[in-house]
Amino acid sequence: MPVPPMPSNDAARHVPVMLAEVMEALAPRTGERFIDGTFGAGGYTRAILDAAPDIRVLAIDRDRTAITNGMALVSAMKGRLTLVEDHFSRLDALAPMLGEEGIDGVVLDIGVSSMQLDEADRGFSFRRDGPLDMRMSGEGPTAADLVASLPEDMLARIFHVLGEERRANALARAIVADRVKEPFTRTMQLADLCGRVIRTRPGDIHPATRAFQALRIAVNGELDELGEALLAAERVLKPGGRLVVVTFHSLEDRVVKAFFADRTRSQAGGSRHAPVAAVPPATFTQTHRAATAASTAEADVNPRARSAKLRFAIRSEAPARDTGTSFLGLPDMNIQSGRSR
């Protein structure tokens, strides 16, 4: 039975980025089981379910609004779709909901969703005034909390490392000076400050782009979540299973690239002074090592696709490696204590 059409609400306007490329990489077949770690508006999940009548999907999202909006699809799928409010870093703990035989494919669309950007009350957008929140799950410190409490050097590190903002020090200094007079509680307050501190030329991105990206990543611990999710996917995918990841900025892409580079490598490099070091068998193989970008045609009609990159790999028969995420080079911001390391 085909998947029912999108409902006539806001979710219908959100087109999943690089859908054709994602589906080609996932290559769903009859009887297979998939995990969509970032359900959002359900675009990837719908396409996977529509590929064959007996495919089953476990979809995850930590945004309660996305879960609520997806319940109609759960009902329509009559047991083929399980939708869970949780972090995708825990996808291995949730995978048994589809059975114990292993997963055929995992797809992750990293970062903020179009729906979240479009909802001013969520505080993600520098173009729409709303509370300076940025929490995907609605739990924990908000962006306003970080801006109000973190010392200048920590704010500068967040903007520099997580936003790659060249004016990080000046921006942090201006925030600390201004917050004494009035706390930052609204998105447009911070966006206006960015406009005063960060000079741009015609054609440049909005001056608040990198600062908002940095705060969002910090608030939601996005890079740590991504690292843990990649390891979790390695644990649940069966031999031949496909891992597909779509990223939207260089920080995310570097993490995914580092993961695949490590997991497709079966021996370390050597030299005439040191022997080649043995490493565990490769847990993934890649037919395409380079990232795939969105087509020009898609980027022309969907601005979010312009920075998108897709990487994918196929699970080998080697056992998952029992490692942490240190090899990914994730920055340790240690925001809870207000210090960076």
Secondary structure, 3 states (H helix, E strand, C coil): CCCCCCCCCHHHHCCCCCHHHHHHHHCCCCCCEEEECCCCCCHHHHHHHHCCCCCEEEEEECCHHHHHHHHHHHHHHCCCEEEEECCHHHHHHHHHHHCCCCEEEEEEECCCCHHHHHCHHHCCCCCCCCECCCCCCCCCCCHHHHHHHCCHHHHHHHHHHHCCCCCHHHHHHHHHHHHCCCCCCEHHHHHHHHHHHCCCCCCCCCCCHHHHHHHHHHHHCHHHHHHHHHHHHHHHEEEEEEEEEEECCHHHHHHHHHHHHHHCCCECCCECCECCCECCCCCEECCCCCCEECCHHHHHHCHHHHHCEEEEEEECCCCCCCCCCHHHCCCCCCHHHCCCC
